[in-house]
Amino acid sequence: MNPRPAPLLNTVAATQSRLGLGRTKVLALVKAQDLEAVKVGRRTLVTEASIERLVDRLPRVGAATTRISK
């Protein structure tokens, strides 16, 4: 059985859940154009591609961190 493909557009609530962020932060990322959103009627929908781009741009923990000496 093939897994269901990700939707092209996500509600703000679905984006919050996927990223583990609150509504205010998601909307701030939209306003800052870090996430791309479209309006369909009154609904604000975040593009799947912009969610993936945001995650790809986030800094990685562990691999390139600076070592702190004691």
ZIPE-V146667 format. One record per residue. OMEGA is omega in whole degrees, -180 to 180 (* if undefined). NEAR is the number of other ideal C-beta (glycine too) atoms within 8 Angstrom. Layout:
BEGIN
OMEGA/NEAR
OMEGA/NEAR
END
This chain:
BEGIN
180/2
177/3
180/4
-179/4
178/4
178/5
177/7
-180/5
-179/10
173/12
177/10
179/12
178/7
178/9
177/14
-178/12
-178/7
-176/8
-178/10
-178/5
177/8
-179/6
-179/8
-180/6
179/8
-180/15
175/10
177/8
176/11
-179/13
179/6
-179/6
172/6
171/7
180/13
180/9
176/10
176/8
173/8
-171/6
178/4
-176/3
172/7
-179/10
-177/12
-178/16
178/13
-179/11
-179/7
175/12
180/14
178/8
179/8
-180/12
179/8
-178/6
-178/5
179/6
179/4
-180/6
174/5
-174/5
-175/5
180/5
178/6
-180/3
179/4
179/4
-179/3
*/2
END
